[in-house]
């Protein structure tokens, strides 16, 4: 098994979209994904490939000295195989090199994601009520 984590390019849009649709109730469109990769200088997507197949990604935006994570997703058949760790290793190394803070929102009940973020020294610094819908609150987490 050969794993590679890298910045996405235009050829990756369809595979990222498949993962987006699998993971989210209201997925980004292919056009939005392509825009993040190709046209918007502030946005980008990091992907992890296993044997040349894209299996997970992180989409994010850089604003001033902050990275704001929008989405993190892994194909269901690759969950539990440390794909998220590969993605976060890549992102946090980049943030450290550029001296950027990282922020994200995580659903209060999403313990798996919450534990992943804590592993990378994210701390809860706020809360957004009903962020993911009625009675679905989010923690605002930061990594300095």
Beta strands, then each sheet from edge to edge (+ up, - down):
strand 1: 3-7
strand 2: 43-50
strand 3: 53-63
strand 4: 66-74
strand 5: 101-107
strand 6: 123-128
strand 7: 138-143
sheet 1: 1+ 2- 3+ 4- 5- 7+ 6-
end
